């Protein structure tokens, strides 16, 4: 498998395909997943086909499939040193980045 995905649609197809494979591995029908996730069968079908996908639908499906922990791990700060932690804590109190004035 090529891990160097270059386009958003390729990554979306990969992730939606994995959701479908997880549903099948858990032996759930689209109708069962839809009922548990509070979505329509058409929405499940669209997500699995990577068509007209909302992030909320992906989250709902992942929660039902027991995979929400992986979504919660997205965009966690990379804290590899004490300096990184200090910078992260400091940035949490800021509301916006200020541009430097050009001279």
Legacy VTK file of the C-alpha trace (Angstrom):
# vtk DataFile Version 3.0
C-alpha trace
ASCII
DATASET POLYDATA
POINTS 103 float
0.000 0.000 0.000
1.267 3.475 -0.882
1.355 5.595 2.266
2.318 8.719 0.358
-1.202 9.834 -0.426
-1.075 13.127 -2.203
-4.693 14.095 -2.686
-7.465 14.578 -0.123
-9.887 12.430 -2.138
-7.441 9.501 -2.039
-7.142 9.752 1.736
-10.922 10.044 2.065
-11.457 6.898 -0.029
-8.908 5.024 2.074
-10.508 6.026 5.389
-14.052 5.366 4.202
-12.979 1.984 2.881
-11.508 1.158 6.272
-14.785 2.088 7.963
-16.618 -0.251 5.601
-14.121 -3.058 6.258
-14.538 -2.560 10.013
-18.329 -2.731 9.684
-18.045 -5.953 7.708
-15.519 -7.410 10.172
-18.027 -6.771 12.958
-20.723 -8.410 10.835
-23.011 -5.390 10.871
-25.306 -4.502 8.026
-25.515 -0.941 6.801
-29.007 -0.796 8.301
-27.762 -1.919 11.737
-24.922 0.589 11.713
-27.266 3.338 10.545
-29.711 2.637 13.362
-26.992 2.595 16.030
-25.274 5.701 14.667
-28.452 7.711 14.175
-27.845 7.994 10.437
-29.737 6.879 7.364
-28.738 3.846 5.324
-28.143 6.213 2.400
-25.667 8.167 4.517
-23.800 4.972 5.454
-23.675 3.991 1.803
-22.435 7.442 0.789
-19.707 7.438 3.425
-18.541 3.968 2.488
-18.389 5.085 -1.141
-16.555 8.296 -0.144
-19.339 10.410 -1.616
-20.798 13.461 0.114
-19.096 12.674 3.418
-19.455 14.746 6.568
-16.932 14.475 9.370
-19.776 14.071 11.865
-21.004 10.981 10.000
-17.512 9.493 10.108
-17.331 10.190 13.852
-20.737 8.625 14.502
-19.811 5.502 12.548
-16.425 5.242 14.266
-18.070 5.545 17.692
-20.472 2.675 16.970
-17.613 0.582 15.602
-15.513 1.206 18.711
-12.891 3.238 16.860
-13.503 6.736 18.242
-10.225 6.661 20.187
-8.331 6.911 16.939
-10.286 10.002 15.955
-9.700 11.532 19.378
-5.994 11.090 18.726
-6.039 13.277 15.630
-4.161 16.559 15.859
-2.833 15.962 19.346
0.081 18.274 20.021
3.522 16.842 19.398
5.214 17.186 22.746
8.708 15.788 22.503
10.440 18.002 25.050
9.791 20.207 28.036
10.163 23.215 25.727
7.377 21.850 23.489
5.122 21.414 26.515
5.817 24.946 27.752
5.168 26.425 24.313
1.942 24.438 23.999
0.682 25.551 27.418
1.507 29.162 26.574
-0.284 28.965 23.225
-3.488 27.678 24.825
-4.105 31.080 26.397
-3.604 33.000 23.139
-6.629 33.685 20.984
-4.953 34.688 17.750
-1.570 34.942 16.139
-0.352 38.496 15.688
1.418 39.447 12.516
4.711 41.214 12.815
4.747 44.735 11.420
6.793 45.085 8.263
9.141 48.008 7.949
LINES 1 104
103 0 1 2 3 4 5 6 7 8 9 10 11 12 13 14 15 16 17 18 19 20 21 22 23 24 25 26 27 28 29 30 31 32 33 34 35 36 37 38 39 40 41 42 43 44 45 46 47 48 49 50 51 52 53 54 55 56 57 58 59 60 61 62 63 64 65 66 67 68 69 70 71 72 73 74 75 76 77 78 79 80 81 82 83 84 85 86 87 88 89 90 91 92 93 94 95 96 97 98 99 100 101 102
